[in-house]
């Protein structure tokens, strides 16, 4: 009840003209208590200040992330083209959820017999400005079917710079595709993959 009285009085006083601002002290009506709730703005500022270092650290980790199995490759020293047979032989039984064998150990298959590889891939050293510049000027840059993989540098920076998805080249993929140098362009040729290593001449740097 005391809160309602105080509210009514405040409304009445706020409606008085400026010249009637001098009023008598009517005393205290009901019990009063000190304000114990924290200032919400001060609390929000405090929380933001406490979380700012953590936010900066998270952003730093995102910008500088590299997978532990990143495969780094040297620059190509000459133009070279070769085919890679993707045929694979299972070294263990492939089973379903019930434990039944779907494909036995020793089963041989070629993934390219079942899926296509449109666009292909371009692999560059993302930390080398020369290779990044070469990619931007290449016809692969505007073809968004092409997947861009990097052997070094940071994907976050290149995504921002190139405005396209960027992936890291892992050791497993590099070994499977027999990649040994960059830049490399990988496209499908029938049931095989064609790898083309490109030597960037000094005058193009």
Phi, psi and omega in degrees: 000321182299323178297321181294320180295315179300319180296317180296317179298318179298319179296319179295316181294323181291340180273348180289148175292163185301325184286351179257024186287340180279114182230165179275150176282114182272001179086188182259130179254117180079179181282147174239152182227147178291151178284121182251345180292138179288155175295118186297323179292319179296322180293318179295319178297320180294317179296317180298319180294323181288329182269349182301313178300320179295319180296318179296322180292321178297315180297322179296319180293322178296315184291331185251015183290137169218140179292153182292335182256029178298132179262112177270139182230149180280165175294145178295138179261353177197161174287134181209137178230135179208161180259147179238123176277119183271008180303135185229140178247125181294133177260009177203162177292139174259116186245162176267189182296339180266359179090002179281141182285121176271310176230127183281161173302135183099351179293133183247135179207162177243115181305330182288352173283344185243334181228151176261166186231064185292143177085317181079199183223151171237130180244124180224167170274107184292348178266000180258109181303329180296315181289323177296317178297318178301316180297317181299326182272350183279161177292346182285337184298319183274350179268102185279005169281339180284130176268131179261122177244145180238148180260349179197174185086189185237126183300322182303315181296318183288325176300317179294319184285317186263344180057050177203159180297144179226135181239159176266143175274119179267163181299321182297313180295316180300318180292319182295325181263003176059037180281132183230348183205163179227151000289148174229143177242128182242123177226160180275135175232091182067237180262018179228167174253137176258125178252127179239112176273136187242122177273122178271107181295157184301324182290345179266358182273000000 
